[in-house]
Amino acid sequence: MLYRPYRPEDFAALYAIEEACFQPPLRFSRAYMQRLVRSSSAATWVAEDGGQMAGFAILDWTGEADAISAYIQTIEVAPEKRRLRIGSELMQRAEQSARAAGATLIWLHVDAENAGAIRLYEAHGYRREGREANYYPRGRAALVYAKSLPGPRL
Ligand SMILES: CC(C)(COP(=O)(O)OP(=O)(O)OC[C@H]1O[C@@H](n2cnc3c(N)ncnc32)[C@H](O)[C@@H]1OP(=O)(O)O)[C@@H](O)C(=O)NCCC(=O)NCCS
């Protein structure tokens, strides 16, 4: 498995995974996804297996100087490639990008019913910080998870 930064020509394969992972109304639109992957304050990592995209992760960040926080927009693995630690590897690379951007905190929303993703985040040291009712369409609740990122060793 090759892990590498996103390239513009990856978009069709990336969006095909989005379509395999999420049904409307939970699915990100093409336009929203394009904005994310093109943003200068975001990092998109791709997992590639024999030239085929197996998954991706998108992280972005906000804030200034010593108060930068990073946000995991999404981590998605093609259904036939799950439980092979691809999601875990993508998460580690997203965290590297968060550190490189100077973030001291990384956080995310996850569907309260998405038990697999919740397990993944908890296994990576994310702590539940809250719950937002009606965060997703059709009244679905989100859980908020966060993790502190240690600063660089001086
Ligand atoms: C969530 C997702 C990214 C996990 O990717 P993955 O490559 O299968 O995850 P990993 O193989 O790295 O799993 C690592 C650990 O997370 C937990 N985990 C992952 N998926 C799980 C599942 N479906 N059920 C229970 N635990 C799960 C397990 O503890 C697993 O370790 P184990 O396989 O040794 O038991 C993948 O299921 C996916 O793409 N889901 C659809 C999209 C989605 O919901 N993304 C999250 C958006 S917030």
The ligand as a Gaussian input file, in Angstrom:
#p B3LYP/6-31G(d) Opt

LIG

0 1
 C      -14.139000       4.007000       9.572000
 C      -13.198000       3.506000       8.483000
 C      -12.456000       4.678000       7.864000
 C      -12.170000       2.545000       9.135000
 O      -11.176000       2.200000       8.158000
 P      -10.383000       0.819000       8.245000
 O       -9.255000       0.893000       7.296000
 O      -11.342000      -0.303000       8.062000
 O       -9.892000       0.852000       9.755000
 P       -8.666000       0.040000      10.400000
 O       -8.470000      -1.268000       9.679000
 O       -7.490000       0.947000      10.476000
 O       -9.253000      -0.231000      11.855000
 C       -8.496000       0.063000      13.018000
 C       -9.345000      -0.280000      14.235000
 O      -10.532000       0.541000      14.260000
 C      -11.646000      -0.244000      14.743000
 N      -12.608000      -0.457000      13.653000
 C      -12.499000      -0.032000      12.366000
 N      -13.604000      -0.360000      11.676000
 C      -14.423000      -1.005000      12.536000
 C      -15.708000      -1.584000      12.411000
 N      -16.398000      -1.565000      11.265000
 N      -16.262000      -2.140000      13.509000
 C      -15.609000      -2.156000      14.688000
 N      -14.355000      -1.637000      14.869000
 C      -13.791000      -1.060000      13.805000
 C      -11.057000      -1.566000      15.197000
 O      -10.629000      -1.402000      16.527000
 C       -9.880000      -1.698000      14.247000
 O       -8.873000      -2.546000      14.724000
 P       -8.988000      -4.146000      14.437000
 O       -9.315000      -4.319000      12.963000
 O       -7.619000      -4.654000      14.807000
 O      -10.101000      -4.640000      15.311000
 C      -13.963000       2.684000       7.394000
 O      -14.793000       1.737000       8.019000
 C      -14.822000       3.546000       6.485000
 O      -14.348000       4.055000       5.478000
 N      -16.115000       3.708000       6.833000
 C      -17.042000       4.493000       5.997000
 C      -16.686000       5.962000       6.020000
 C      -16.772000       6.516000       7.413000
 O      -17.728000       6.300000       8.142000
 N      -15.737000       7.307000       7.776000
 C      -15.689000       8.002000       9.032000
 C      -16.179000       9.387000       8.806000
 S      -16.284000      10.290000      10.333000

